[in-house]
């Protein structure tokens, strides 16, 4: 078997309308398709499926612990250019998004943040 590429990835969300607003308005991803319990958005030619799944929200303490120590935890990373990375924290903060301090890895920078459902996400910029 030879896998050609990742076709899409899915994220579970409790409130589909809220998640769609976040991924389209805050992250700027366009909607590709809407189905009764999912929305597909596009990111660089690859789709992200937002699946509405009933679940309990993370407690404020759990959210704080996750964003306070994001390394080594499952997440989805989005590549951005240098200009977008430079303004990302301000944009996320203006939208009320919880984020960690940027990390300088030498050859790239990253910043971790949470979506409204507590899914751990990352912005990454390679120098």
N, C-alpha and C positions, 0 to 999 in steps of 0.2 A: 504494500500500500504506500502511495506517495501522496501526502497531503499537499494540496496546492497553496492554500492560504486560509487564514481565518475568515469565514464568511460573515459571521456576526457574533455578538456576545449578548447575553441577557442579564438584566438586573431586575430583581424583584422590588416592587414598590407597593406601598399600601394604598396610595391615592394617585391614580393614574393621571388625573387632570393636573394635580399639583406637580407631579414629576415631569409631565410634559412641559409645563411652564418653566420649570427650572432648567431642563436640558435645552429648551429652545431659546428662552429669553436670557438666562444667565450665561449659558455656555455657547449659545449661538448655533446649535445644531438644527438643521431643517428636518421637518417631518417628511418621511417617505411614504408611510402608510399607517392608517388607523384601523384596528380591528376591535371587536367588542371588549376584549380584556388586555389589549396590548397596543403600543405605539412603537413604530420603528422610526428612528432618527438616523441621519447619515453623518458620519465623521470621516472625511477623507476617503470616500469610496467604500467604506465599510459600515455596516449597519449595527446599531445598538438597539436591542429590543427591550422596551420597558414593559414588564409583565406585572399586571395588578394581581397581587396575592395578599389576602387578608393576613395581617400579622400585627402583633403588638409593637408600638413604637419603642425605640431605645430610650431608656431613662436618660435624663440630663447627665447623670453621673457616668453612665456607660458611654455616652457620646463624648464626654470630656476625656475619659480614659482612652478611647480609641484615637481621637485626634491628638491627644497629648503624647502618645507613643505609637505612631503609625508604622514604623519600620518593622518589616518581617510579617506584616499582616496582609491577607488577601485584598487586592485592590485592582482597579483598572486605571491605566495611565494614558493620558492624552498628550501627544507631542504638540508643542507650540513654538513659534518663532521667538526670537529674543525680545522684540518689542512687546509682544503679547505677554511674555513671561514677566517682563518688567512691570507691567500694569496690572497683572493678574490679582495680586493681593488686594489692591485698592478696589478693583471691580468686585471681587468676592466679598470683601468687607462691606461695600456699599449695598450688596444684595443680602446681607445678614448671614453669610455663609461662614461656618466655622472652619478655620484653617490653621495649620501648623506653621511655624517659622520656616522660611526657605532653607534648603540644604544644599551646600556647595560640595559636589562630589569630585571636583577637580576638572573633569572633562564635560560635566553637565550639571545643571541645577534642577531642583524639583521642589514642589510645594504640594503637600497633601491637604485634602479638604473633604468635607462630608456633604452628601446630597441631603435633601430633606428627610429621607428615610434612614440616614445613618450609613449609607453605602460609602466606603472609603474610596476616594478618587485621587488622582495625582496629575499635576501638570508637570511636564518635563521639557527642558530645552537643552539640546546639545550644542556646545560651543563650536 
